[in-house]
Amino acid sequence: MSERVVRQARPDDLAAVTEIYNHYVIHSEATFDLEPFEPEARRPWFESFAADGPHQLFVVEEAGRVRGYAYSGRFRAKPAYDASVETTIYLAPNAGGRGLGTALYSALFTALSKTSAHRAFAGIVPPNPASEALHRRFGFEPLGVFREAGHKFGRYWDVAWFQKGVEKG
Ligand SMILES: CC(C)(COP(=O)(O)OP(=O)(O)OC[C@H]1O[C@@H](n2cnc3c(N)ncnc32)[C@H](O)[C@@H]1OP(=O)(O)O)[C@@H](O)C(=O)NCCC(=O)NCCS
């Protein structure tokens, strides 16, 4: 089995992270972005993460190749939301179902336990049994459903929201 490494993202991961994300932009309702990105267009987002704050970006590599990423970002813009984060995770196609998601979220939430992050929220477009199982495994609990909040591929999609308290370590 190839060596698996989970680590903080580095500047040279931007292209690989964008390529993984673009797969879902083009083919999946899991994200509500509609048009694929050039990596440079994602640079401001990519540079919004810091290794010691509540907004962190991790990648997982196998055989030196980035196969997925997970991050915590701002939940909402207004400053009283500063201690709330939204977490998201994407693996390369065909990389699911063998623990990479669990490895990424383990690293992310271990890191977040040492930061000011207090609550984590995640929005999942049903049906997405893998994402729901992963989030529940990490202690996310369902909050409710935003009905028909997104429109993609010619139809409306619900968003099921989940939350968890960020344990401190
Ligand atoms: C969601 C995703 C990150 C999960 O990562 P993963 O590596 O496949 O998950 P893991 O192998 O670590 O397994 C985590 C849990 O999900 C379950 N799971 C994984 N794939 C599954 C599937 N296809 N159907 C049902 N459950 C699944 C596992 O059994 C495990 O559950 P358990 O902890 O109760 O045993 C990954 O499937 C993915 O990138 N999906 C496409 C993008 C996406 O939807 N991202 C989420 C946006 S909200």
The ligand as a Tripos MOL2 file, in Angstrom:
@<TRIPOS>MOLECULE
LIG
   48    50     1     0     0
SMALL
NO_CHARGES

@<TRIPOS>ATOM
      1 C1        -17.3520   12.5420    1.5930 C.3       1 LIG1
      2 C2        -15.9240   12.0240    1.4800 C.3       1 LIG1
      3 C3        -14.9450   13.1260    1.8340 C.3       1 LIG1
      4 C4        -15.7740   10.8810    2.5110 C.3       1 LIG1
      5 O1        -14.4170   10.4670    2.5480 O.3       1 LIG1
      6 P1        -14.0280    8.9060    2.4960 P.3       1 LIG1
      7 O2        -12.5760    8.7820    2.4950 O.co2     1 LIG1
      8 O3        -14.8070    8.3050    1.3840 O.co2     1 LIG1
      9 O4        -14.6120    8.4050    3.8980 O.3       1 LIG1
     10 P2        -13.9490    7.3070    4.8130 P.3       1 LIG1
     11 O5        -13.4730    6.1540    3.9900 O.co2     1 LIG1
     12 O6        -12.9770    7.9540    5.7370 O.co2     1 LIG1
     13 O7        -15.2150    6.8250    5.6360 O.3       1 LIG1
     14 C5        -15.9070    7.6870    6.5230 C.3       1 LIG1
     15 C6        -17.2930    7.1200    6.7620 C.3       1 LIG1
     16 O8        -18.0500    7.2370    5.5490 O.3       1 LIG1
     17 C7        -18.5680    5.9650    5.1780 C.3       1 LIG1
     18 N1        -18.6020    5.9110    3.7350 N.ar      1 LIG1
     19 C8        -17.5580    6.0960    2.8820 C.ar      1 LIG1
     20 N2        -17.9850    5.9790    1.6260 N.ar      1 LIG1
     21 C9        -19.3080    5.7060    1.6920 C.ar      1 LIG1
     22 C10       -20.3100    5.5020    0.7210 C.ar      1 LIG1
     23 N3        -20.0340    5.5500   -0.5910 N.pl3     1 LIG1
     24 N4        -21.5790    5.2560    1.1290 N.ar      1 LIG1
     25 C11       -21.8740    5.2360    2.4490 C.ar      1 LIG1
     26 N5        -20.9670    5.4430    3.4320 N.ar      1 LIG1
     27 C12       -19.7000    5.6740    3.0420 C.ar      1 LIG1
     28 C13       -17.6050    4.9910    5.7850 C.3       1 LIG1
     29 O9        -18.2140    3.7170    5.9580 O.3       1 LIG1
     30 C14       -17.3030    5.6510    7.0900 C.3       1 LIG1
     31 O10       -18.3910    5.4610    7.9800 O.3       1 LIG1
     32 P3        -18.1550    4.9320    9.4630 P.3       1 LIG1
     33 O11       -17.2230    5.8970   10.1150 O.co2     1 LIG1
     34 O12       -19.5310    4.9490   10.0460 O.co2     1 LIG1
     35 O13       -17.5530    3.5920    9.3010 O.co2     1 LIG1
     36 C15       -15.6100   11.4670    0.0610 C.3       1 LIG1
     37 O14       -16.4570   10.3890   -0.2120 O.3       1 LIG1
     38 C16       -15.7430   12.5120   -1.0370 C.2       1 LIG1
     39 O15       -14.7990   13.2380   -1.3250 O.2       1 LIG1
     40 N6        -16.9210   12.5800   -1.6730 N.am      1 LIG1
     41 C17       -17.1390   13.4540   -2.8080 C.3       1 LIG1
     42 C18       -17.0790   14.9420   -2.4420 C.3       1 LIG1
     43 C19       -18.0810   15.2920   -1.3760 C.2       1 LIG1
     44 O16       -19.2470   14.9240   -1.4480 O.2       1 LIG1
     45 N7        -17.6030   16.0290   -0.3560 N.am      1 LIG1
     46 C20       -18.4150   16.4120    0.7680 C.3       1 LIG1
     47 C21       -19.0910   17.6980    0.5120 C.3       1 LIG1
     48 S1        -20.2080   18.0600    1.8770 S.3       1 LIG1
@<TRIPOS>BOND
     1     1     2 1
     2     2     3 1
     3     2     4 1
     4     2    36 1
     5     4     5 1
     6     5     6 1
     7     6     7 2
     8     6     8 1
     9     6     9 1
    10     9    10 1
    11    10    11 2
    12    10    12 1
    13    10    13 1
    14    13    14 1
    15    14    15 1
    16    15    16 1
    17    15    30 1
    18    16    17 1
    19    17    18 1
    20    17    28 1
    21    18    19 ar
    22    18    27 ar
    23    19    20 ar
    24    20    21 ar
    25    21    22 ar
    26    21    27 ar
    27    22    23 1
    28    22    24 ar
    29    24    25 ar
    30    25    26 ar
    31    26    27 ar
    32    28    29 1
    33    28    30 1
    34    30    31 1
    35    31    32 1
    36    32    33 2
    37    32    34 1
    38    32    35 1
    39    36    37 1
    40    36    38 1
    41    38    39 2
    42    38    40 1
    43    40    41 1
    44    41    42 1
    45    42    43 1
    46    43    44 2
    47    43    45 1
    48    45    46 1
    49    46    47 1
    50    47    48 1
@<TRIPOS>SUBSTRUCTURE
     1 LIG1         1 GROUP 0 **** ****
